[in-house]
């Protein structure tokens, strides 16, 4: 097995070897690394709900009343009232008739895509879609057709050439996790309707974050269900703004029943623990009823957007999108080794912001992927921006 060491050495030489960094204490805007407090600028806990007393308390009560694990898959002996309550809450949040839970967002994408299309079908994807979408497409056996990032005109061309396939499924991130871009959903929906394609939206980084009340990409654009192609599949996670764990798909009742019977990553896995479901339910209730976390997140986003305006990427799609529409800020550096070095200097100064390198992002586009939380203070944001500016000027 010499290839193991050789591969690791090659990764090391290219600045692409990864290591786990232990985080101590409760994850929040400040975390402990090696016994030292650091400001965390890389978490997806956008609304800071993971540490809210209401969420923690709900999880603790569920453990006391129902134990630690579900014990079986949902279709065997693992279906609990909390699973059904959470699915109903997700459907309500996403304005869909029904929803289905998966243990992770990755499993939701892999399971749904491979259940909806197979050999003889076409699945159309944005070039910068999340890895879980790409893996689901590959596992499905469908022909994968790629269009340029956020380019609705190019998408229309690709769909027009896919007329000979049995089924057509278009999958796009609502918010792209490494760039912070919002997909041009109105144009995408119109293209799908014109060409008879199913539309699947990955709302992992949109749920709780965009739209007037944080319900996601459709709310952001003011698109009601009647203006979406039929069927529309809404996928998302509970591990980001919701602050818990799990994935979901929401849509028509017929779609959800179909996935319960065909999605292998739902059928052949143990159900989410009751504590996770209870935490997610509490967090969704906060998203629906407490606007303050989203307001604070948007205030922080505006602040950092102003501080980093001169570091705004020069492009990223067919149209340059406004800087700071989402709490994700990609600071492009280029070479992986330089990105790692700047990240290391930031950590020494008390700011955790790991370098994002290939294969997560295309070669030559290594970056710091800065993400904000509602509970970041203005002092923390100013301090990080000053440190980042200092190290970006250095020959590190």
MIVORO-428763 format. One line per 2 residues: for each residue x, y, z of C-alpha. Coordinates in nm, 2 decimals. Example, Ala and Ser with C-alpha at 12.3 -4.5 7.8 and 13.67 -1.06 7.14 Angstrom:
1.23:-0.45:0.78 ~ 1.37:-0.11:0.71
//
This chain:
0.00:0.00:0.00 ~ 0.28:0.24:-0.09
0.02:0.46:-0.27 ~ -0.11:0.58:0.07
0.22:0.75:0.17 ~ 0.29:0.87:-0.19
-0.05:1.03:-0.22 ~ -0.02:1.21:0.12
0.33:1.33:0.02 ~ 0.19:1.47:-0.31
-0.09:1.65:-0.12 ~ 0.16:1.80:0.12
0.38:1.92:-0.16 ~ 0.08:2.09:-0.34
-0.04:2.25:-0.02 ~ -0.36:2.04:-0.03
-0.31:1.80:0.27 ~ -0.58:1.84:0.53
-0.57:1.79:0.90 ~ -0.83:1.79:1.17
-0.82:2.08:1.41 ~ -0.98:2.02:1.75
-1.23:2.27:1.88 ~ -1.30:2.27:2.25
-1.60:2.42:2.43 ~ -1.94:2.51:2.29
-1.91:2.61:1.92 ~ -2.00:2.98:1.88
-1.85:3.30:1.76 ~ -1.56:3.22:1.99
-1.40:2.88:2.01 ~ -1.11:2.73:2.20
-0.81:2.59:2.00 ~ -0.52:2.46:2.20
-0.64:2.63:2.51 ~ -0.67:2.97:2.34
-0.98:3.17:2.25 ~ -1.02:3.24:1.88
-1.29:3.42:1.69 ~ -1.46:3.17:1.45
-1.52:3.31:1.10 ~ -1.59:2.98:0.93
-1.90:2.83:1.09 ~ -2.24:2.77:0.91
-2.42:2.84:1.24 ~ -2.54:3.16:1.08
-2.82:3.25:1.32 ~ -2.62:3.14:1.63
-2.90:2.90:1.72 ~ -2.69:2.60:1.81
-2.62:2.75:2.15 ~ -2.95:2.91:2.22
-3.10:2.79:2.55 ~ -3.43:2.70:2.39
-3.26:2.47:2.14 ~ -3.03:2.31:2.40
-3.32:2.26:2.64 ~ -3.54:2.09:2.38
-3.26:1.85:2.30 ~ -3.20:1.77:2.67
-3.56:1.70:2.74 ~ -3.59:1.47:2.44
-3.29:1.27:2.57 ~ -3.45:1.24:2.91
-3.79:1.13:2.78 ~ -3.70:0.93:2.47
-3.33:0.82:2.50 ~ -3.03:0.88:2.27
-3.11:0.69:1.95 ~ -3.41:0.60:1.73
-3.29:0.24:1.71 ~ -3.39:0.16:1.36
-3.47:0.30:1.02 ~ -3.79:0.49:0.98
-3.96:0.21:0.78 ~ -3.88:-0.05:1.04
-3.91:0.07:1.40 ~ -3.75:0.41:1.40
-4.04:0.64:1.31 ~ -4.12:0.86:1.61
-4.37:1.15:1.67 ~ -4.08:1.40:1.67
-3.98:1.29:1.31 ~ -4.33:1.36:1.19
-4.36:1.69:1.38 ~ -4.03:1.80:1.23
-4.13:1.71:0.88 ~ -4.45:1.91:0.92
-4.25:2.21:1.05 ~ -4.01:2.19:0.76
-4.30:2.17:0.51 ~ -4.46:2.48:0.67
-4.13:2.67:0.67 ~ -4.07:2.60:0.30
-4.44:2.65:0.20 ~ -4.46:2.29:0.06
-4.73:2.03:0.12 ~ -4.49:1.77:0.28
-4.13:1.69:0.37 ~ -3.91:1.39:0.43
-3.61:1.38:0.67 ~ -3.26:1.23:0.60
-2.98:1.19:0.85 ~ -2.76:1.45:0.66
-2.79:1.69:0.37 ~ -2.54:1.49:0.18
-2.77:1.18:0.21 ~ -3.07:1.39:0.11
-2.91:1.50:-0.22 ~ -2.76:1.16:-0.30
-3.09:0.98:-0.22 ~ -3.33:1.22:-0.40
-3.13:1.27:-0.72 ~ -3.06:0.90:-0.76
-3.43:0.82:-0.70 ~ -3.55:1.08:-0.95
-3.32:1.01:-1.25 ~ -3.12:0.71:-1.38
-2.98:0.58:-1.70 ~ -3.15:0.73:-2.00
-3.22:1.05:-1.82 ~ -3.04:1.39:-1.80
-2.95:1.58:-1.49 ~ -2.84:1.95:-1.55
-2.62:2.12:-1.30 ~ -2.45:2.45:-1.23
-2.07:2.42:-1.26 ~ -2.02:2.52:-0.90
-2.29:2.30:-0.74 ~ -2.21:2.14:-0.41
-2.01:1.81:-0.41 ~ -2.31:1.62:-0.27
-2.52:1.72:-0.57 ~ -2.24:1.61:-0.81
-2.21:1.28:-0.63 ~ -2.58:1.22:-0.64
-2.58:1.28:-1.01 ~ -2.29:1.04:-1.07
-2.45:0.77:-0.86 ~ -2.78:0.81:-1.04
-2.63:0.69:-1.38 ~ -2.80:0.98:-1.56
-2.62:1.19:-1.82 ~ -2.48:1.49:-1.64
-2.49:1.82:-1.84 ~ -2.31:2.12:-1.69
-2.38:2.49:-1.75 ~ -2.17:2.79:-1.67
-2.22:2.93:-1.31 ~ -2.54:3.13:-1.27
-2.57:3.17:-1.65 ~ -2.94:3.14:-1.73
-2.88:3.19:-2.11 ~ -2.63:2.90:-2.12
-2.87:2.69:-1.91 ~ -3.14:2.74:-2.17
-2.91:2.63:-2.44 ~ -2.81:2.31:-2.25
-3.18:2.23:-2.18 ~ -3.27:2.28:-2.54
-3.02:2.01:-2.64 ~ -3.16:1.76:-2.38
-3.49:1.69:-2.55 ~ -3.42:1.33:-2.63
-3.38:1.22:-2.27 ~ -3.67:1.04:-2.09
-3.66:1.27:-1.79 ~ -3.48:1.60:-1.72
-3.38:1.72:-1.38 ~ -3.21:2.05:-1.31
-3.04:2.09:-0.98 ~ -2.89:2.41:-0.84
-2.78:2.55:-0.51 ~ -3.00:2.83:-0.39
-2.70:2.99:-0.23 ~ -2.36:2.87:-0.34
-2.16:2.78:-0.03 ~ -1.81:2.88:-0.15
-1.91:3.20:-0.33 ~ -2.21:3.33:-0.15
-2.39:3.38:-0.49 ~ -2.77:3.34:-0.51
-2.89:3.14:-0.81 ~ -3.10:3.34:-1.06
-3.41:3.13:-0.96 ~ -3.67:3.32:-1.17
-3.48:3.26:-1.49 ~ -3.40:2.90:-1.40
-3.77:2.83:-1.32 ~ -3.88:2.97:-1.65
-3.62:2.77:-1.84 ~ -3.73:2.45:-1.67
-4.10:2.52:-1.75 ~ -4.01:2.59:-2.11
-3.82:2.26:-2.15 ~ -4.03:2.03:-1.93
-3.76:1.98:-1.67 ~ -3.80:1.91:-1.30
-3.63:2.16:-1.08 ~ -3.45:2.08:-0.76
-3.32:2.36:-0.53 ~ -3.05:2.30:-0.27
-3.14:2.54:0.01 ~ -2.87:2.43:0.25
-2.72:2.78:0.28 ~ -3.04:2.97:0.21
-3.28:2.83:0.47 ~ -3.30:3.07:0.76
-3.07:3.32:0.59 ~ -3.23:3.48:0.28
-3.58:3.61:0.21 ~ -3.76:3.86:0.42
-3.83:3.60:0.70 ~ -3.54:3.36:0.61
-3.75:3.10:0.43 ~ -3.51:3.07:0.14
-3.45:3.14:-0.23 ~ -3.82:3.14:-0.34
-3.91:3.40:-0.07 ~ -3.60:3.60:-0.16
-3.73:3.64:-0.52 ~ -4.10:3.66:-0.42
-4.18:3.35:-0.63 ~ -4.50:3.17:-0.53
-4.55:2.80:-0.59 ~ -4.78:2.87:-0.89
-4.49:3.02:-1.07 ~ -4.26:2.73:-1.02
-4.24:2.43:-1.26 ~ -4.42:2.12:-1.16
-4.27:1.93:-0.99 ~ -4.03:2.14:-0.78
-3.81:1.97:-0.53 ~ -3.68:2.17:-0.23
-3.38:2.02:-0.05 ~ -3.21:2.16:0.25
-3.02:2.09:0.57 ~ -3.08:2.14:0.94
-2.71:2.16:1.02 ~ -2.64:2.53:0.92
-2.87:2.82:1.01 ~ -3.10:2.58:1.20
-2.80:2.48:1.41 ~ -2.87:2.11:1.44
-2.82:1.81:1.21 ~ -3.01:1.64:0.93
-3.12:1.69:0.57 ~ -3.47:1.72:0.41
-3.66:1.72:0.09 ~ -3.99:1.91:0.07
-4.24:1.91:-0.21 ~ -4.57:1.75:-0.31
-4.72:1.47:-0.11 ~ -4.68:1.24:-0.40
-4.31:1.32:-0.43 ~ -4.25:1.26:-0.06
-4.43:0.93:-0.07 ~ -4.22:0.83:-0.38
-3.89:0.91:-0.20 ~ -4.00:0.71:0.11
-4.03:0.41:-0.12 ~ -3.73:0.47:-0.35
-3.45:0.68:-0.19 ~ -3.20:0.43:-0.07
-3.03:0.67:0.17 ~ -3.36:0.71:0.35
-3.47:0.35:0.34 ~ -3.14:0.19:0.46
-3.03:0.41:0.74 ~ -3.12:0.46:1.11
-3.35:0.75:1.18 ~ -3.23:1.08:1.34
-3.20:1.07:1.72 ~ -3.50:1.23:1.90
-3.27:1.50:2.06 ~ -3.17:1.62:1.71
-3.53:1.64:1.60 ~ -3.63:1.83:1.91
-3.35:2.08:1.87 ~ -3.44:2.14:1.51
-3.80:2.19:1.60 ~ -3.71:2.45:1.86
-3.48:2.63:1.61 ~ -3.74:2.64:1.34
-3.98:2.79:1.59 ~ -3.73:3.06:1.66
-3.67:3.13:1.29 ~ -4.05:3.17:1.24
-4.11:3.38:1.55 ~ -3.80:3.57:1.65
-3.67:3.81:1.37 ~ -3.38:3.94:1.58
-3.11:3.68:1.49 ~ -3.17:3.74:1.12
-3.17:4.11:1.17 ~ -2.84:4.09:1.36
-2.69:3.87:1.09 ~ -2.78:4.11:0.82
-2.64:4.40:1.02 ~ -2.31:4.21:1.05
-2.32:4.12:0.68 ~ -2.35:4.49:0.58
-2.07:4.58:0.81 ~ -1.82:4.33:0.68
-1.92:4.40:0.32 ~ -1.82:4.76:0.37
-1.50:4.67:0.54 ~ -1.39:4.43:0.27
-1.53:4.61:-0.04 ~ -1.19:4.63:-0.20
-1.15:4.25:-0.17 ~ -1.47:4.18:-0.35
-1.41:3.91:-0.63 ~ -1.40:4.05:-0.98
-1.64:3.79:-1.12 ~ -1.79:3.45:-1.05
-2.07:3.40:-1.30 ~ -2.26:3.55:-1.59
-2.34:3.85:-1.38 ~ -2.14:4.00:-1.10
-2.37:3.99:-0.80 ~ -2.38:4.25:-0.52
-2.12:4.20:-0.24 ~ -2.28:4.09:0.09
-2.62:3.95:-0.02 ~ -2.54:3.66:0.20
-2.32:3.61:0.51 ~ -2.06:3.42:0.30
-1.76:3.62:0.18 ~ -1.51:3.45:-0.05
-1.17:3.62:-0.02 ~ -0.98:3.49:-0.33
-0.61:3.43:-0.29 ~ -0.52:3.19:-0.57
-0.25:2.95:-0.48 ~ -0.33:2.70:-0.22
0.00:2.74:-0.03 ~ -0.05:3.12:0.01
-0.41:3.07:0.13 ~ -0.28:2.82:0.39
-0.01:3.06:0.50 ~ -0.25:3.36:0.54
-0.50:3.13:0.73 ~ -0.22:3.03:0.96
-0.12:3.39:1.03 ~ -0.48:3.47:1.11
-0.51:3.18:1.35 ~ -0.19:3.30:1.53
-0.37:3.64:1.57 ~ -0.68:3.47:1.71
-0.90:3.44:1.41 ~ -1.01:3.09:1.28
-1.07:3.10:0.90 ~ -0.93:2.79:0.73
-0.81:2.80:0.37 ~ -1.05:2.64:0.11
-0.85:2.46:-0.16 ~ -0.91:2.22:-0.45
-1.09:1.99:-0.50 ~ -1.35:2.20:-0.30
-1.29:2.49:-0.53 ~ -1.14:2.50:-0.88
-0.76:2.50:-0.92 ~ -0.61:2.84:-0.88
-0.91:2.98:-0.68 ~ -0.80:2.89:-0.33
-0.96:3.13:-0.08 ~ -1.06:3.21:0.27
-1.43:3.15:0.29 ~ -1.54:3.39:0.56
-1.89:3.33:0.71 ~ -2.06:3.54:0.97
-2.29:3.46:1.26 ~ -2.57:3.67:1.42
-2.38:3.69:1.75 ~ -2.05:3.82:1.61
-1.98:4.16:1.77 ~ -1.88:4.46:1.57
-1.55:4.46:1.75 ~ -1.48:4.10:1.64
-1.56:4.19:1.28 ~ -1.35:4.51:1.27
-1.06:4.32:1.43 ~ -1.08:4.04:1.18
-1.10:4.28:0.88 ~ -0.79:4.47:1.01
-0.59:4.14:1.05 ~ -0.69:4.01:0.72
-0.59:4.33:0.54 ~ -0.25:4.32:0.72
-0.17:3.96:0.62 ~ -0.30:4.00:0.26
-0.03:4.26:0.21 ~ 0.25:4.03:0.34
0.46:3.79:0.14 ~ 0.37:3.49:0.35
//
